[in-house]
């Protein structure tokens, strides 16, 4: 039984007799949390139980940091 996100929210709201807005917040909370932690910039792993681990490869962070530093230095020299 495949449902899209809106159908799922509507189904849960009816089943548990809760407002749609409340169910929507519950469904989206975990991804807002992941977004918040990632925006801090510490690049630590974030595990959502029964869903997965969101992490960043340290070499990728190093590479992006080097690119940013080169760009900043080029801008300063002009």
C-alpha positions as CSV (number, residue, x, y, z in Angstrom):
1,X,0.0,0.0,0.0
2,X,2.0,2.9,-1.3
3,X,0.9,6.4,-0.2
4,X,2.3,9.8,-0.8
5,X,3.1,12.1,2.1
6,X,-0.2,14.1,2.1
7,X,-2.2,10.9,2.0
8,X,-0.2,9.5,4.9
9,X,-0.7,12.6,7.0
10,X,-4.4,12.7,6.3
11,X,-4.7,9.0,7.2
12,X,-2.8,9.4,10.5
13,X,-4.8,12.5,11.4
14,X,-8.1,10.6,10.9
15,X,-6.9,7.5,12.7
16,X,-5.6,9.3,15.8
17,X,-8.2,12.1,15.7
18,X,-5.5,14.8,15.6
19,X,-5.2,18.0,13.6
20,X,-3.4,17.8,10.2
21,X,-0.9,20.4,11.3
22,X,0.1,18.3,14.3
23,X,0.7,15.2,12.2
24,X,2.6,17.2,9.6
25,X,4.9,18.5,12.3
26,X,5.5,15.0,13.6
27,X,6.3,13.7,10.1
28,X,8.7,16.5,9.2
29,X,10.4,17.0,12.6
30,X,13.2,14.5,12.1
31,X,14.3,16.1,8.8
32,X,14.2,19.6,10.3
33,X,16.4,18.3,13.1
34,X,18.9,16.9,10.6
35,X,18.9,20.1,8.7
36,X,19.5,22.1,11.9
37,X,22.4,20.0,12.9
38,X,24.0,20.1,9.4
39,X,23.6,23.9,9.3
40,X,25.8,24.2,12.4
41,X,28.7,22.9,10.4
42,X,30.4,20.5,12.8
43,X,29.8,17.7,10.2
44,X,29.1,15.1,12.9
45,X,27.0,12.0,12.0
46,X,23.3,12.1,12.7
47,X,21.4,8.8,13.2
48,X,17.7,8.6,12.8
49,X,16.5,5.3,14.4
50,X,15.1,2.8,11.8
51,X,15.9,5.2,9.0
52,X,19.7,5.7,8.7
53,X,22.8,7.6,9.4
54,X,23.5,11.0,7.7
55,X,27.2,11.7,7.7
56,X,29.9,13.6,5.8
57,X,33.1,12.1,4.4
58,X,36.0,13.9,6.2
59,X,38.0,14.0,3.0
60,X,35.1,15.8,1.3
61,X,35.0,18.4,4.1
62,X,38.8,18.9,3.7
63,X,38.5,19.4,-0.1
64,X,35.6,21.9,0.2
65,X,37.5,23.8,2.9
66,X,40.5,24.1,0.6
67,X,38.4,25.3,-2.2
68,X,36.8,27.9,0.0
69,X,40.2,29.1,1.3
70,X,41.5,29.5,-2.3
71,X,38.4,31.5,-3.3
72,X,38.8,33.7,-0.2
73,X,42.5,34.3,-0.9
74,X,41.8,35.1,-4.6
75,X,39.1,37.6,-3.5
76,X,41.4,39.3,-1.0
77,X,44.3,39.7,-3.5
78,X,42.1,41.7,-6.0
